[in-house]
Amino acid sequence: MLLPTMPKRNVAIIIATLLLSLICYSKIPQNNYTRLYQQATAMLDARYVEKIDQRQLFQGAMNGMMATLDEHSVYMAPREYRGLDEVLNQEFGGLGIYIERIQDSNEIRIITPALGSPALEEGLQAGDVIVRIGDRLTADLTIEDSQKLMKGPAGEDVELTVRREGEDELLAFTVTRAIIQMASVRGYNRQADGQWTYRLPGEAEGIIYMQLVDFAAHSAEEIKSILEAAKAQGSYRGIILDLRGNGGGLLNTAVDVCDLFINQQKIVSVRFRHSQQDHSYEGTAEATIDAITPMVILIDENSASASEITTACLQDNERVVVIGQRSYGKGSVQDVEILQAGDEEHAIKFTIAHFWRPDGQNIHRREPIEQADINAVWGVRPTEGYEVVLTTEQQAANQQDRLSRFVIQPPPNETTGEPVDPPATSVEFDKESTKPNVDPHLQKAIEYLNQRDFAA
């Protein structure tokens, strides 16, 4: 039987389509290693001695792949990505409490409720031990699982069973989740209502102290609001920006923070793999809020990335005196790309550029710290004459001092009106400490600003 003859026009269309498909296929990069990975996972799935968790296998492969790049390029599992997103965007659905694990009982203890949180409004206090979340014993949960049970969509109730020192019976709380707004700037100490005080006490009165814990989405706005409020309340004579322990955050936020304190001066240059993408950032006159008040930045070996961009910018433009210890040396910029897998959002964070400070130097340290040449150019060094190296004991004391001032103290005893004892947490409290003199870095900053004020 003869097949019907196809019209010549149709034959031409089919041939053209096939040629186009072959051309397109030839242009797609062919990665033999991708096929090898698929073959390997299929082989393991079929023949490995035990049942394989494909999700775990994938995460192991991703971790191994990113580890071949640099120490700042990493794979993030869904929980890790959500955590980073919450920190940088400064909000999440939850109860608003900072928690820690109790080593002896494996239960969860509240370090402090957050200011304005539903947990604080419902009466949860620093030192409270969370025994159960719903019907789950916290002693049987990891701290991550406990956080997962307490976080979630706003408007939903979470049942907590709490043990409080001085109470004979367990206490029951029903806390409704809300959108928690996390501030990235902390002051020196708390007022009775939990609000931060940004003016230092005693002989340092008139100096504004701000501890920036992350370069998050609203950090520059927070700093601007604090300084505007301080100006409205009366003059101030000095500014201390504490970047110790601040591992960085958003590049644009670092640029915006710098822009608050300088005029139209160079902030940072970012250089990519392809030079046509390179970009330089400069200050804008309209963004400047205070370019003249004497200012100090505090840094240590854990100040990195956006902290170093900010410190280097203000140091090179002779806007600040830098006090403390040499910074970490992370002169690289990372991007985060989401890998969608059903309802899960995995992500990879990888280096896309390096940044150069205004004086033209790159502060990136390529070797591990124990192998780094101390005479090489990396990190940000304190201003000459203002390096203050702390002992391990001093560092621990500083950390405890700052934590103790971070905790929102429980309200006075309803019967006597007397203040309650400091909550039982891992934070050590010093009731007698009323001056910021336990911190050598901070004390050096106060001495410098007092001298500047006297000279003026």
Helices and strands as residue ranges (DSSP letters): H 8-27, H 32-47, H 54-67, E 74-76, H 78-89, E 91-94, E 97-101, E 108-113, H 118-121, E 129-133, E 136-137, G 138-140, H 143-150, E 157-163, E 171-176, E 178-181, E 185-186, E 189-190, E 196-197, G 202-204, E 207-212, H 219-233, E 238-242, H 251-259, E 266-272, G 275-277, E 279-282, G 285-287, E 295-299, H 306-316, E 321-324, E 332-341, E 344-356, G 369-371, H 392-406, H 440-455
